[in-house]
């Protein structure tokens, strides 16, 4: 039963990290008006956020299995979700310039 809980814990870590990167990438794409700047900030600050999240979820809360090496931990919980999250935002979400927003309501 421990293997199932370890797998579920690892899946939670990967899904949370992927969501963090996808949302932060979208935030940087909306806020920054450069093409490479948003990607740079998403990779730098996204990986920093993923390391902190992994330390909190795996270390403090004890989710996930013991992966036995630093490279495996970084690969599974940081590099994988970083790649998937950036890919989700750049390839499957519409470009922020293409999204039409409604006019703000006049509050008089």
BELWO-V330486 format. One record per helix or strand. SS is the DSSP state (a for helix, b for strand). FROM is the first residue (numbers start at 1). LEN is the number of residues. If there is no record, write none. Layout:
SS	FROM	LEN
SS	FROM	LEN
This chain:
a	2	30
a	35	26
a	70	23
a	96	3
